[in-house]
């Protein structure tokens, strides 16, 4: 399995901006500092996580990433 974060709007394909894992995994953890462009992309919903397998390198699963803003006080 492979997992990457891509830059693109929902329903479109975009370039890889973060390699989360380029080998088989059961779970992945860590941190990543995003560039200013990618941070703005995350805040506007224009980053997505793609998980691919050897059988389906085009992607088995895709999830658009969103940021949950804390409730205003």
N, C-alpha and C positions, 0 to 999 in steps of 0.2 A: 504494500500500500504506500501511497505517496500523498502528502498533504501540502498544499500551497495556498497562499493568500494572493489574490489577483486584484487588479484595479480595473473596475468597470461598473457601469450601472446595471441594475437588475435586467436580466434577459439578454445581456450582451456579453461577449467574451473579451478579456483583457489580459495584459501582460502579468507575469508573476512578479510580485514585489517582495514577497517573503517566502522562503522555503521553510516550511514548518517541519517536514520530515521527508527525506528522500530514500528511506528504507522502511521495511516492515515495522509496524508498531501496534501495540495494544492501547497505549495511552502516551500522550505527549504533554510536557509542561515546559515552561520557560517564559522569558520575556523578550520583547522585541521593541526597539526604538524605531518609530516610524519617521520618515522624512516629513517635512512640512506639507508637501503635496499629498502624501498618503494619509497623514493625520486629518487633513481637510476632507479627503475622500471618505475616511471612516466616519467622520462626523456627519457627512451628507449621504451616507448609505451607499457609497460607490466602491466598497471593497467586498470581496466575497471569498469564502473558503471553499476550495475544491479538493475532494478526496478521490483519488484514482487507484485502480488496482492493475495488476499485470494483465488481467483479462480485458479491462476497459480503461485504457490509458486516457481516453477522452474525459473520463470522470464518472464516478458512480454516484457521487453526492455533491450537491452544491448548496451553499447557504449564504445568503447575503448577510453581511455583518452590520449590526446596528449598535448604537450607544444608548443606554438607558440613562436619561438625565434625572438627577435627583429632584424630588418634588420641591416646588417653591414654598418658602415659608412666609 
